[in-house]
Amino acid sequence: MSLQERIEELGSAIIKPYDNKIEVIGFMSEERLLDFYDKDINCIFSKGIYPIEDFDLAYIKDKALFIVIENGIELFKYNFEVIKNDILKYKDVENIQRVKVYKIRHCKYSNTYNYRDTEQSLIFDTEDELREYLISEYNFILEI
């Protein structure tokens, strides 16, 4: 199993890159991770060591909490809450009407936005950047 596959499978995790490895401490939920992280309760679901490789936290499960810690310093947290789940209608480059099911998620820690559909999952720093992407890519005006 690759690091990316493990990230997408877990309910929550702490990711610790070091040397030429990445340690992943997995939890069944955000609550269990916080019990471990804040209260020092041993409720770890899994541990794994992976070779250094790129990973994308845009694909974590809804409500999963992922914390990245490097050299003992918390770099960032992601926890996406769904704020919209809908259908996007657009015309492709050949002017054919297409439809996609999409989801918009918001991260309460980083204040970023995540656009997900069946083909991709992208993180945007601001709601405006997300809106601009949807207009330029699909000529779609997002209403939240």
C-alpha positions in Angstrom: 0.0 0.0 0.0 1.4 3.4 -0.9 1.5 6.4 1.4 -1.3 8.1 -0.6 -3.5 5.1 -0.4 -3.0 4.9 3.4 -3.8 8.6 3.8 -7.1 8.2 1.9 -8.0 5.1 4.0 -7.5 6.5 7.5 -10.1 8.3 9.6 -7.4 10.7 10.9 -3.6 10.7 11.2 -0.4 12.3 12.4 2.2 12.5 9.6 5.8 12.9 10.6 8.4 13.2 7.8 12.0 12.6 9.0 15.3 11.5 7.3 14.2 9.5 4.3 11.0 8.2 5.8 7.5 9.3 6.6 5.8 7.9 9.8 2.1 7.7 9.7 0.2 7.3 13.0 -3.3 6.4 12.2 -6.6 6.8 14.1 -10.2 5.8 13.5 -11.5 9.3 14.0 -10.7 12.9 14.8 -11.8 12.4 18.4 -9.3 9.5 18.9 -6.4 11.6 17.3 -7.3 14.5 19.7 -7.4 12.1 22.7 -3.9 10.9 21.8 -2.5 14.4 20.8 -4.0 16.5 23.6 -4.6 14.0 26.5 -1.8 11.4 25.8 -4.4 8.6 25.7 -3.0 5.6 23.7 -5.7 5.0 21.1 -3.6 4.5 18.0 -5.2 2.4 15.3 -2.1 1.8 13.2 1.5 2.9 12.6 3.5 2.7 9.4 6.7 3.8 7.9 6.8 4.8 4.3 9.6 6.0 2.0 9.6 9.8 1.3 7.1 10.5 -1.5 4.7 13.3 -2.4 1.3 13.0 -0.9 -1.9 15.0 -1.3 -4.1 15.8 1.7 -6.9 17.1 -0.6 -8.0 13.4 -0.7 -8.6 12.8 3.0 -12.0 11.7 4.1 -14.7 14.2 5.2 -14.1 15.2 8.9 -10.8 13.4 9.1 -8.1 15.3 10.9 -4.6 15.2 9.6 -1.7 16.9 11.4 1.8 17.2 9.8 4.6 17.5 12.3 8.2 17.9 11.3 11.1 18.1 13.8 8.6 18.4 16.7 6.9 21.4 15.1 3.3 21.3 13.9 3.3 22.5 10.3 -0.4 22.4 9.5 -3.7 20.7 10.2 -6.4 19.7 7.7 -10.0 18.8 8.6 -12.5 19.3 5.8 -16.2 19.8 6.6 -18.6 19.5 3.7 -20.4 22.8 3.1 -21.9 22.0 -0.3 -22.7 18.8 -2.2 -24.4 19.4 -5.6 -24.4 18.9 -9.3 -22.4 21.1 -11.7 -23.7 21.5 -15.2 -21.2 22.8 -17.9 -20.3 22.5 -21.5 -17.1 20.9 -22.6 -14.7 22.1 -25.3 -16.9 20.5 -27.9 -19.9 22.4 -26.5 -21.5 19.2 -25.2 -23.6 19.5 -22.0 -21.9 17.6 -19.2 -22.8 17.0 -15.5 -20.6 16.4 -12.5 -21.4 15.7 -8.9 -19.1 17.9 -6.8 -18.4 18.7 -3.2 -17.1 21.8 -1.5 -15.3 21.4 1.8 -13.9 23.9 4.2 -10.9 23.4 6.5 -11.5 24.9 10.0 -7.8 25.1 10.8 -6.3 26.5 7.6 -9.4 28.3 6.3 -8.8 26.7 2.9 -11.4 25.3 0.5 -11.4 22.0 -1.2 -13.2 21.3 -4.5 -13.8 17.5 -5.2 -15.5 15.7 -8.0 -15.1 12.2 -9.3 -11.9 13.1 -11.2 -10.0 15.5 -8.9 -9.6 17.1 -5.5 -8.1 20.6 -5.4 -7.3 22.9 -2.4 -7.7 26.6 -2.7 -6.3 29.2 -0.3 -9.5 31.3 -0.4 -13.1 31.1 -1.4 -12.4 33.7 -4.2 -9.7 31.5 -5.7 -12.2 28.6 -5.7 -14.9 30.7 -7.4 -12.4 31.9 -10.0 -11.4 28.4 -10.8 -15.0 27.3 -11.3 -15.8 30.2 -13.5 -12.7 29.8 -15.7 -12.9 26.0 -15.9 -16.6 25.4 -16.1 -18.2 28.8 -16.5 -20.0 28.0 -13.3 -21.0 30.5 -10.5 -20.7 28.9 -7.1 -23.4 29.7 -4.6 -22.7 28.7 -1.0 
